[in-house]
Amino acid sequence: MNRTEHQLEQLIAPTVEGLGCDLWGIEYFPQGKRSMLRVYIDTPNGVSVDDCERVSHQVSGVLDVENPIGASYTLEVSSPGFDRVLFRPEQYLANVGEEIDLRLKFPVEGRRKITGRLTGMKNAELLLHTNGKELALPIEQVHRARVVPQIE
């Protein structure tokens, strides 16, 4: 998470939580007039369209007042979904045993994209079983991580 995303998360978390939702994570894509702020919310009972609408309305109000972005952007509020993006260590731990798709900031063994079974975390490293071997990847090396849905 970059500095801007961290600041935005700190700003909107109380509003999201006040509406009875968990702030799963945010993504901010600054692209001039096409900038996008994506807010992922979750609840123990799943996320409805009404939940997304309520959170979108309230978060939009907070962002209008505080104006942390200072440019036009599109706000999108959604559930994390089956192919959820992982943002924090506790989210990785909750998904041990799942297959995850990692995009790395720098290549490891010549690859920036690695898919494998998350077998755990040790210190600040993800333990990933891929191609018959175990890799230990520093979590700060991860640009983006997503759970690969298993459809049975």
C-alpha positions as a printed Julia matrix, in Angstrom:
152×3 Matrix{Float64}:
   0.0     0.0     0.0
   1.41    3.37   -0.96
   1.3     6.51    1.16
  -1.79    7.98   -0.53
  -3.73    4.73   -0.11
  -2.71    4.58    3.54
  -3.93    8.14    4.14
  -7.2     7.47    2.33
  -7.73    4.28    4.32
  -7.18    6.13    7.61
  -9.66    8.8     6.53
 -12.52    6.53    5.45
 -12.13    3.56    7.85
 -14.18    5.13   10.68
 -17.06    5.83    8.29
 -17.07    2.31    6.83
 -16.86    0.7    10.26
 -19.57    3.03   11.59
 -21.88    1.58    8.94
 -21.28   -1.95   10.26
 -18.83   -3.03    7.57
 -15.17   -4.0     7.64
 -12.8    -2.06    5.41
 -11.1    -4.93    3.54
  -8.77   -2.6     1.63
  -8.52    0.16   -0.95
  -6.84    0.7    -4.27
  -6.18    4.12   -5.75
  -5.26    4.47   -9.41
  -4.24    8.08  -10.13
  -4.7     8.66  -13.87
  -5.62   12.29  -14.32
  -9.31   12.68  -15.14
  -9.74    8.91  -15.1
  -8.5     8.35  -11.55
 -10.24    5.58   -9.6
 -10.63    4.91   -5.9
 -11.8     1.35   -5.24
 -12.99    0.56   -1.72
 -13.51   -3.09   -0.73
 -15.88   -3.78    2.16
 -16.89   -6.98    3.89
 -19.31   -8.15    6.57
 -19.71  -11.51    8.33
 -22.92  -12.08    6.31
 -21.52  -10.99    2.94
 -21.97   -7.71    1.12
 -25.18   -6.57   -0.56
 -25.74   -3.9    -3.17
 -27.43   -1.85   -0.43
 -24.27   -2.09    1.7
 -22.18   -0.82   -1.2
 -24.63    2.01   -1.86
 -24.69    3.13    1.8
 -20.91    3.06    2.09
 -20.44    4.8    -1.26
 -22.8     7.62   -0.26
 -21.17    8.21    3.15
 -17.55    7.82    1.96
 -18.26   10.17   -0.93
 -19.46   12.79    1.56
 -16.32   12.42    3.69
 -14.08   12.69    0.63
 -15.98   15.74   -0.65
 -15.46   17.53    2.67
 -11.85   16.49    3.28
 -10.79   16.59   -0.41
  -7.67   14.39    0.05
  -7.32   13.62   -3.65
  -7.71   17.15   -5.0
  -8.72   16.0    -8.49
 -11.69   14.28  -10.09
 -11.96   10.54   -9.61
 -14.45    7.7    -9.72
 -15.4     6.03   -6.44
 -16.22    2.33   -6.62
 -17.35    0.33   -3.58
 -17.52   -3.45   -3.8
 -17.13   -6.71   -1.93
 -13.73   -8.42   -2.05
 -15.33  -11.25   -4.07
 -14.12  -14.82   -4.48
 -10.89  -13.66   -6.11
 -10.21  -11.24   -3.28
  -7.17   -9.01   -3.23
  -5.09   -9.46   -0.08
  -3.84   -6.31    1.6
  -2.72   -7.13    5.15
  -0.82   -9.94    6.9
  -3.93  -11.15    8.73
  -5.68  -11.57    5.37
  -2.81  -13.72    4.12
  -2.98  -15.83    7.29
  -6.74  -16.32    6.86
  -6.05  -17.7     3.37
  -3.32  -20.23    4.19
  -3.97  -23.31    2.07
  -5.45  -21.3    -0.8
  -3.88  -20.8    -4.18
  -2.83  -17.19   -4.65
  -1.6   -15.17   -7.59
   1.21  -12.77   -6.74
   2.5    -9.82   -8.74
   5.89   -8.8    -7.42
   7.61   -5.43   -7.45
  10.89   -7.02   -8.56
  11.57  -10.39  -10.21
  12.28  -13.45   -8.08
  13.98  -16.26   -9.97
  13.34  -14.25  -13.12
   9.57  -13.94  -12.57
   7.35  -11.11  -11.4
   4.17  -13.21  -11.57
   4.0   -16.28   -9.32
   1.03  -18.51   -8.57
   1.12  -21.15   -5.86
  -0.39  -22.51   -2.65
   0.07  -20.22    0.36
   1.46  -22.48    3.08
   2.03  -19.86    5.77
   3.9   -16.79    6.93
   7.11  -16.58    8.87
   8.35  -13.23   10.08
   7.54  -10.88    7.22
   7.73  -13.54    4.51
   5.02  -15.42    2.65
   5.66  -19.14    2.26
   4.43  -20.3    -1.12
   4.52  -23.78   -2.63
   4.94  -23.48   -6.39
   6.32  -25.74   -9.08
   7.28  -28.41   -6.54
   9.29  -26.14   -4.28
   8.78  -23.77   -1.37
   9.51  -20.06   -1.85
   9.85  -17.47    0.92
   8.88  -14.05   -0.41
   9.14  -10.84    1.62
   5.64   -9.39    1.96
   6.93   -5.91    1.11
   8.03   -7.35   -2.25
   4.37   -8.06   -3.17
   2.78   -5.49   -5.45
  -0.58   -7.28   -5.56
  -1.91  -10.59   -4.26
  -5.19  -12.19   -5.2
  -6.84  -15.45   -4.14
  -7.4   -17.81   -7.09
 -10.98  -19.09   -6.76
 -11.4   -22.86   -6.71
 -14.52  -23.85   -8.59
 -15.69  -27.37   -7.87
